[in-house]
Amino acid sequence: MTPLFEVRGLHLSLPNLNEKPLFGPAPRVHILRGLDLDLPEGQVTGIVGESGSGKSTLGRCLIRLLEPTGGSVTFAGTDITHLGPQALRPFRRDLQMIFQDPMSSLNPRHRIRDIIAGPLRVNGVENADARALDALDRVQLGRRFADRYPHQLSGGQRQRVGIARGIALGPRFILADEIVSGLDVSTQAQIIALLEELVADMNLTMAFISHDLSVIRRLCQRVIVMKAGEIVEAGETAQVFAAPQHPYTAELKSAIPLPEIDDSWLHDRPREAGDVQ
Amino acid sequence: MTAPVLSIEGLNARLGRSGPRILRDVSLSVAAGEVHGLVGESGAGKSMIGKAIAGLLPPAVRVHSGTIRLHGTDLAALSPGGRRKLVGERVAIIPQDPLTALNPCRRIGGQITDRLIHILGWERAKADARAAELLEEVAIRDPARVLRAYPHELSGGMRQRVLIAAAFAAEPELIIADECTTALDVTVQRQILRLIAEMQERHGTALLFVTHDMGVVAKICQSLSVLYQGKVVAQGGVERFFAQTPPHPYADALINATPRYDRPEESLLPVPQSVLDGLAREIAADDEAWEAHA
């Protein structure tokens, strides 16, 4: 089966304006340094790494909110690396995104029904309103929320609205960027359960960006570990967890505080490279 | 036995005169050298307790009854000035967001020495030397440079270290850490928690650790209060909470909601409806008793 996304030698650099000489071009900062990856259709792939590792930038290159400076991104057989805004339009409805902070990504002056129907109307879908209500049902929020405003909802409910907007167009791919990081543990658990259901029901392909390996272990079939703009490890989640190949993956794993008492977690120095359990 | 550093008894607070109750008869105490966890979901009132101690409650929140004692001194019995002085000298806070807690227009050095100079009346030179010493203690490599830097020049982890240094600067007896690692990456979180624990042990400080992460609680706390809608539903040593049968089903549910990579299918479980129903009954009974009493 061909993967939904094929990424080869993906490179992104930006001019470093802090270091720009008075004359002449600014030196480049390399954010992504030649990434190769495939995202198989119908699977959830986790992208993990610390802040600044380039995981969000990779996500934004996939859905072409950013244009890579090198390499190629192929979506469902079409090379979309350098398509212009017009050429990208037909792909937009297939490539959707859910954001980290639902408060700042939902327009505070729009009702929930309009927030969800917005992308439907822009794409000229008929019965946008009815389909927005369907999307509300799918995220188990209930239609009574349709006429409320974002500030009247709790954090978990707002994130459900963000998800409803993401799935309303029936996309093939969803980029979820740290979407449970700002939530309480119990709300986080509900949102993860919802995502699992949606992925199964709608045959979604998803890239799930997170700094929390525990969440990724639960939700994702595959995982990509990033550090400093490079992929240090990639593979089946279960396998990566059972036997991390890269010391950085092992470090990420051991840094997670499991809810059980263990004095050594706090007092031991991190394990040496390669010394995994 | 010596008196605990912090002891709160029967603290009740509500929004305005007749608004919703925010704290329901909260009692807890923290001894010197102890780390006490304060756990709950957002809106449970855990930050309110920290604010009540520091005297930083929003104006709309009214304390109805209860006492807060620092080393036996009832804070309510002091004049506002006397209270500020006592709390300023003995209590420090490590806030959640290191970027908003630091003044972006001022250099780091001055922000650490503020408390030493203005509250404790130290000489500037002595305070500056102490600030440099503290930055070294929190494992900042180039203290001289960091003292002169502005907050935006430092990474999130560095800023959090600076705030820890500032908190320990005047040897407080009590530190309130309010979700101070929530915004950090796991690897940085581990470093910071380790640092807080080391500093706390070395200085014998009492630490009130506000968090929603039962994983973090298991690693750093010795005792724990679980809050739900302003009520302490369970309290005790951490061992009891992480034993086979935790003291309260809600505590158990919070532990089961915490993601864990070693048992992916048995973690990240939403709080069961039966537990929520039980909590709702507890809160209703509490309200009834309160109304009857009033």
Interface residues (C-beta under 8 A of the other chain):
Chain A: E50 S51 G155 D184 V185 S186 T187 Q188 A189 Q190 I192 A193 H211 D212 L213 S214 V215 R217 R218 F241 E251 L252 K253 A255 I256 P257 L258 P259 E260 I261 D262 W265 L266 H267 P270
Chain B: E41 S42 G156 D185 V186 T187 V188 Q189 R190 L193 R194 A197 H212 D213 M214 G215 V216 V217 A218 K219 I220 V238 E239 F242 A253 L254 I255 A257 T258 P259 R260 Y261 D262 P264 E265 S267 L268 L269 P270 V271
